[in-house]
Amino acid sequence: MMKKWCVASLTLLALVPMSYGDLDLQGSLKQGGLIWATLEPGSSAALDGKALPIADNGLVVAGFGRDAKSTAMLKVCSPAGECVERNLAIAQRSYDVQRVNGVPQKTVTPPVSVLERIRHEAALVGKARSQFSARQDFVKEFKWPLLGPITGVFGSQRVYNGSPGRPHYGLDIAAPTGTLVSAPIDGVVTLAYPDMFYSGGTLIIDHGLGVSSTFIHLSRILVEEGQLVMQGDPIAEVGATGRATGPHLDWRINWADQRLDPALVMGPMPEKPVSE
């Protein structure tokens, strides 16, 4: 008989395990959420027919984007070939509409002369996010990369100068230009680009098994591509570069090509200590 999923003692998400018959999942079964578990080594798994990579120790991860459907089919097969299927219920969310004025019009409707630059930069980001490593840094507890007011949330639809833009896929934290940003968890830098057209200073860190963090609008990047960073290490400084109306950190999390909500891997924002 197939071995039951064993949920590791992780604290990535402060949520109780969810039982689906003989499958115990942990994480957030909602749009923008991440789920994970540890399978018997040698097992296989698929979500909606797409194979999920599994680490040698059996750790498997999956994520659900902003507009994920209300159900997803998870199939797990033991090394002996015995399989179970479970229909997962994905909680649906409603998203705010935010109107942002004062953005330079050339970044809302970029001139033809910069389209090649935009495509090139998008390809660099896509390549960095598509890297898959056997690292498992993300299983530790994430820590806030900086403290400050949350001024933008995941999934909101932004209207720039009256023109609807793409949904916002990050969590915005306001802070003065030059404020240090620290690594929320260990990882390896896969992209350190000082000035992209839309995102300005852009940094991407791989946390393993397709999970990565992206930090944008940075005024300065303090690490290099290929560098190993540890939780709490200074990695960048807050800025207002690219398409931004003021200094802030835009922090994003991806699992493969799915954009996830950083708020779902964090606890409440702690109060910022008062300077003496």
C-alpha positions as a printed NumPy array, in Angstrom:
array([[  0.   ,   0.   ,   0.   ],
       [  1.273,   3.475,  -0.816],
       [  3.   ,   5.298,   2.004],
       [  1.053,   8.281,   3.31 ],
       [  2.437,  11.754,   2.684],
       [  4.573,  12.753,   5.627],
       [  4.429,  16.471,   6.35 ],
       [  7.855,  17.713,   7.407],
       [  8.183,  19.938,  10.455],
       [  8.432,  23.14 ,   8.408],
       [  7.333,  26.656,   9.308],
       [  7.244,  28.211,   5.849],
       [  3.549,  28.973,   6.287],
       [  1.898,  29.257,   9.656],
       [ -1.03 ,  27.06 ,   8.686],
       [ -2.276,  23.695,   9.852],
       [ -1.935,  20.678,   7.567],
       [ -4.857,  19.994,   5.247],
       [ -6.041,  16.428,   4.956],
       [ -7.263,  15.06 ,   1.633],
       [ -8.02 ,  11.481,   2.524],
       [ -4.646,   9.803,   2.868],
       [ -2.754,  12.902,   1.632],
       [ -1.71 ,  15.533,   4.154],
       [ -0.689,  18.864,   2.658],
       [  0.715,  21.921,   4.327],
       [  0.616,  25.45 ,   3.032],
       [ -1.985,  27.741,   1.538],
       [ -4.583,  26.325,  -0.834],
       [ -5.628,  29.645,  -2.294],
       [ -4.781,  31.858,  -5.232],
       [ -1.209,  33.05 ,  -4.738],
       [ -0.442,  30.25 ,  -2.291],
       [  2.234,  27.577,  -1.987],
       [  1.823,  23.972,  -0.827],
       [  4.425,  21.347,  -0.058],
       [  4.976,  17.946,   1.542],
       [  7.509,  15.145,   1.748],
       [  6.766,  12.002,  -0.264],
       [  8.358,   8.626,  -0.031],
       [ 11.63 ,   8.919,  -1.998],
       [ 11.131,   7.585,  -5.498],
       [  7.497,   8.689,  -5.725],
       [  6.111,  10.798,  -8.549],
       [  3.515,  13.56 ,  -8.518],
       [  1.571,  15.647, -11.013],
       [ -0.694,  18.677, -10.719],
       [ -3.391,  18.95 , -13.401],
       [ -1.418,  16.482, -15.484],
       [  1.887,  18.366, -15.247],
       [  4.715,  16.465, -13.55 ],
       [  6.102,  18.043, -10.373],
       [  9.846,  17.844,  -9.706],
       [ 10.619,  15.926,  -6.523],
       [ 13.842,  16.221,  -4.54 ],
       [ 15.875,  13.143,  -3.678],
       [ 14.505,  13.271,  -0.128],
       [ 10.916,  13.336,  -1.451],
       [ 10.188,  17.045,  -0.954],
       [  7.663,  18.346,  -3.477],
       [  6.292,  21.871,  -3.925],
       [  3.516,  23.435,  -5.995],
       [  2.063,  26.923,  -6.268],
       [ -1.106,  28.594,  -7.485],
       [ -1.098,  31.869,  -9.397],
       [ -3.278,  34.936,  -8.971],
       [ -6.04 ,  33.592, -11.219],
       [ -5.808,  29.885, -10.429],
       [ -9.019,  27.925, -10.994],
       [-11.122,  26.816,  -8.046],
       [ -9.968,  23.188,  -8.298],
       [ -6.752,  21.351,  -9.162],
       [ -6.152,  17.624,  -9.552],
       [ -3.189,  16.252,  -7.619],
       [ -1.93 ,  12.764,  -8.482],
       [  0.728,  10.967,  -6.433],
       [  2.235,   7.587,  -7.274],
       [  4.371,   5.449,  -4.984],
       [  7.656,   3.888,  -6.185],
       [  5.671,   0.688,  -6.683],
       [  3.277,   2.459,  -9.052],
       [  0.259,   2.671,  -6.744],
       [ -1.451,   6.018,  -7.289],
       [ -3.963,   8.227,  -5.533],
       [ -5.745,  11.295,  -6.916],
       [ -7.262,  14.169,  -4.975],
       [ -9.24 ,  17.142,  -6.226],
       [ -7.878,  20.179,  -4.358],
       [-10.179,  23.107,  -3.599],
       [ -8.354,  26.395,  -4.292],
       [ -9.811,  29.349,  -2.389],
       [-10.661,  32.237,  -4.683],
       [ -9.79 ,  35.838,  -3.826],
       [-10.999,  39.313,  -4.725],
       [ -8.452,  41.985,  -5.626],
       [ -8.302,  45.733,  -5.173],
       [ -8.08 ,  48.263,  -7.992],
       [ -5.439,  50.937,  -7.383],
       [ -5.097,  54.15 ,  -9.376],
       [ -1.549,  55.473,  -9.695],
       [ -0.998,  58.892, -11.243],
       [  2.189,  60.796, -11.932],
       [  4.021,  57.932, -13.601],
       [  6.117,  59.146, -16.578],
       [  3.954,  58.546, -19.629],
       [  6.856,  56.995, -21.537],
       [  6.844,  54.079, -19.061],
       [  3.072,  53.611, -19.38 ],
       [  3.203,  53.604, -23.166],
       [  6.88 ,  53.031, -23.967],
       [  8.251,  54.411, -27.229],
       [  9.113,  52.006, -30.017],
       [ 12.794,  52.784, -29.483],
       [ 12.834,  50.917, -26.14 ],
       [ 10.775,  47.86 , -27.09 ],
       [ 13.869,  45.816, -27.912],
       [ 15.338,  46.725, -24.528],
       [ 12.126,  45.665, -22.773],
       [ 12.084,  42.314, -24.586],
       [ 15.748,  41.697, -23.759],
       [ 15.228,  42.468, -20.08 ],
       [ 12.106,  40.293, -19.914],
       [ 14.126,  37.405, -21.348],
       [ 16.794,  37.862, -18.663],
       [ 14.167,  37.753, -15.917],
       [ 12.493,  34.704, -17.469],
       [ 15.812,  32.865, -17.673],
       [ 16.649,  33.649, -14.038],
       [ 13.259,  32.508, -12.785],
       [ 13.308,  29.315, -14.849],
       [ 16.469,  28.021, -13.215],
       [ 15.816,  24.897, -11.158],
       [ 18.15 ,  23.78 ,  -8.413],
       [ 18.037,  21.068,  -5.77 ],
       [ 18.357,  23.662,  -3.011],
       [ 15.685,  23.596,  -0.306],
       [ 16.286,  26.913,   1.407],
       [ 12.61 ,  27.879,   1.247],
       [ 11.62 ,  25.274,   3.838],
       [ 12.954,  27.541,   6.583],
       [ 10.915,  30.345,   8.071],
       [ 10.996,  33.49 ,   5.93 ],
       [ 11.857,  36.817,   7.584],
       [ 10.806,  40.254,   6.389],
       [ 13.431,  41.762,   4.044],
       [ 12.748,  45.144,   5.703],
       [ 10.141,  46.707,   7.95 ],
       [  7.794,  49.493,   6.928],
       [  4.262,  50.345,   5.825],
       [  2.739,  47.978,   3.268],
       [  1.608,  50.222,   0.409],
       [  0.801,  47.669,  -2.283],
       [ -0.585,  44.148,  -2.182],
       [ -0.479,  41.077,  -4.384],
       [ -3.086,  40.709,  -7.099],
       [ -4.28 ,  44.299,  -7.178],
       [ -5.037,  45.81 , -10.561],
       [ -3.23 ,  49.094, -11.131],
       [ -4.4  ,  51.883, -13.393],
       [ -1.459,  54.037, -14.445],
       [ -2.375,  57.586, -15.456],
       [ -5.833,  56.293, -16.322],
       [ -4.589,  53.311, -18.374],
       [ -5.187,  49.796, -16.913],
       [ -1.926,  47.963, -16.358],
       [ -1.03 ,  44.386, -15.556],
       [ -1.984,  43.08 , -12.116],
       [  0.505,  43.755,  -9.357],
       [  2.309,  40.558,  -8.431],
       [  4.314,  41.79 ,  -5.464],
       [  4.154,  43.169,  -1.954],
       [  5.215,  46.828,  -1.664],
       [  6.954,  48.054,   1.488],
       [  7.606,  51.798,   1.726],
       [ 11.006,  52.957,   2.978],
       [ 13.425,  55.815,   2.239],
       [ 15.886,  55.471,  -0.616],
       [ 19.021,  53.736,   0.633],
       [ 17.266,  51.617,   3.278],
       [ 18.981,  48.228,   3.474],
       [ 17.118,  45.179,   2.164],
       [ 18.125,  41.83 ,   3.681],
       [ 17.723,  38.314,   2.343],
       [ 14.428,  36.845,   3.651],
       [ 15.892,  33.353,   3.372],
       [ 19.057,  31.695,   2.056],
       [ 19.612,  31.353,  -1.667],
       [ 21.797,  31.94 ,  -4.71 ],
       [ 21.666,  35.125,  -6.775],
       [ 20.544,  34.37 , -10.334],
       [ 20.087,  37.939, -11.582],
       [ 21.564,  41.283, -10.478],
       [ 20.655,  43.984, -12.995],
       [ 21.104,  47.659, -12.064],
       [ 18.528,  49.4  , -14.254],
       [ 15.658,  47.703, -16.103],
       [ 13.116,  49.82 , -17.95 ],
       [ 10.104,  48.793, -15.886],
       [ 11.571,  47.384, -12.671],
       [ 14.742,  49.471, -12.298],
       [ 17.334,  47.775, -10.106],
       [ 16.306,  44.106, -10.19 ],
       [ 17.562,  41.224,  -8.061],
       [ 16.45 ,  37.57 ,  -8.184],
       [ 17.449,  34.91 ,  -5.641],
       [ 16.867,  31.168,  -6.113],
       [ 15.601,  29.345,  -3.006],
       [ 15.384,  25.914,  -4.643],
       [ 12.906,  23.609,  -6.431],
       [ 11.648,  26.499,  -8.582],
       [ 10.965,  28.892,  -5.68 ],
       [ 12.583,  32.32 ,  -6.065],
       [ 12.359,  35.853,  -4.719],
       [ 12.497,  39.011,  -6.85 ],
       [ 13.291,  42.483,  -5.504],
       [ 12.73 ,  45.5  ,  -7.753],
       [ 12.999,  49.321,  -7.931],
       [ 16.321,  49.051,  -6.075],
       [ 18.714,  52.004,  -5.946],
       [ 21.71 ,  49.746,  -5.391],
       [ 22.43 ,  46.009,  -5.532],
       [ 25.017,  44.738,  -3.06 ],
       [ 25.469,  41.154,  -4.327],
       [ 26.575,  39.494,  -7.562],
       [ 25.171,  36.755,  -9.758],
       [ 26.233,  33.329,  -8.518],
       [ 26.743,  34.556,  -4.958],
       [ 25.366,  32.551,  -2.031],
       [ 23.457,  34.745,   0.402],
       [ 22.281,  33.807,   3.859],
       [ 19.136,  34.912,   5.648],
       [ 19.619,  38.415,   7.014],
       [ 22.528,  39.329,   4.724],
       [ 22.318,  42.849,   3.222],
       [ 21.505,  42.36 ,  -0.465],
       [ 20.325,  45.735,  -1.773],
       [ 19.079,  49.231,  -1.018],
       [ 15.564,  50.583,  -1.503],
       [ 15.02 ,  52.938,  -4.423],
       [ 12.487,  54.406,  -6.817],
       [ 14.016,  53.231, -10.086],
       [ 12.048,  52.043, -13.107],
       [  8.293,  52.553, -13.063],
       [  7.862,  53.843,  -9.515],
       [  6.397,  57.01 ,  -8.04 ],
       [  8.329,  56.862,  -4.776],
       [ 10.92 ,  54.819,  -2.896],
       [  9.775,  51.368,  -1.85 ],
       [ 10.653,  47.691,  -2.093],
       [  8.538,  45.542,  -4.388],
       [  9.11 ,  41.936,  -3.229],
       [  7.815,  39.053,  -5.32 ],
       [  7.869,  35.264,  -5.003],
       [  7.637,  32.788,  -7.866],
       [  7.258,  29.063,  -8.083],
       [  8.262,  28.18 , -11.662],
       [  6.041,  30.417, -13.817],
       [  3.442,  30.942, -11.089],
       [  3.488,  34.29 ,  -9.282],
       [  2.796,  33.882,  -5.571],
       [  1.824,  36.192,  -2.721],
       [  4.702,  36.955,  -0.296],
       [  2.13 ,  37.788,   2.398],
       [  1.099,  34.118,   2.449],
       [  4.599,  32.968,   3.466],
       [  4.934,  35.609,   6.18 ],
       [  3.397,  36.314,   9.538],
       [  2.164,  39.814,  10.42 ],
       [  4.559,  42.704,   9.84 ],
       [  6.272,  43.369,  13.205],
       [  6.475,  46.892,  14.521],
       [  9.556,  48.781,  13.445],
       [ 11.807,  49.588,  16.446],
       [ 11.826,  53.273,  17.386],
       [ 15.267,  54.807,  16.847],
       [ 16.826,  56.162,  20.008]])
